[in-house]
């Protein structure tokens, strides 16, 4: 049986993969950026 | 001194109950400015050039001293990229309404308490944004992030234009998340949190402790001590919405510890704070009476400003003009209201609108202009 594909809302695997996709953002700001993005889509 | 500094100091002086050469004015106009520009919500809220035009033309026409809204809310292009838009636009009546559906169930408190970030990502976001939880999720996420970058660029552009071209100061950079607010606003909703306060007080307190840590609410105390930028009015700005379902004892537990610390720190550090609220504050007058005079500017949405001044002579008031006056009365009646406000309240008033002005019929342009002209020539 094929393994389930990781999706963005899998925790912590999705979180880790999402961070790895943010190469255009300086490493020290990636976590804050992802947290801010998630907060925006959750609250708005 | 330039116009930006003049506007900034006028507002600060009003908060400090000092006499001013003219009355400062605050725009609590929201989507009304889109209607006023002759645009449809369904078009302008997706088009940042239209939003920019709506905001700038509104200022050119009415010239408020500072603003709460310049189009920087409802980032639909971001949320729709992950299927997370809960708003309904009705262009026929010019309304924007939200689907009030809780994102957290009553039996999920322990998950939230144990790990807020993990809970938000794995439980809350799949309910709110289904595209984040199925195949292709990362592509959808990156698209939404691109939209967020575009939206943030709009916000920077419009804020910069207001500062540099119109010489309008920023309101404040610093604010915080009071932990009760996300529970009220979108996690449990009005009905859910009302029941939880009675049925699950212990879990609710543990959740609030976990959320305070997650949002680093305590960092706001250090933010107030930092220097306020020259182009900014307040050292701190805060919104309270969930207090509207609290009794005084609950307010004392969920809101007052933060508000007391913020206002004490403003007093000690020569700063000013604005509080944006809905509903009533006078229910909690016993707390607000303890705030040092001259540091807090607070909205009077459902409270009568004349009663509020008598019971809270230490709190400056922003508001006074209501949609009933601005939208349905004559110019003469609006001017009578403005004269009564300035005459009876004296110092400690920033003329504004008591609630978020959103609908086309909430105000008539001639009424807004008449009140603005009155404030420009009024001296206390």
Interface residues (C-beta under 8 A of the other chain):
Chain A: X5 X7 X8 X9 X10 X11 X12 X14 X15 X17 X18 X21 X22 X35 X37 X38 X40 X41 X42 X43 X44
Chain B: X73 X74 X75 X78 X79 X82 X84 X103 X117 X118 X120 X121 X122 X124 X125 X126 X128 X129 X132 X133 X134 X135 X137 X138 X140 X141 X142 X144 X145 X148 X182 X185 X186
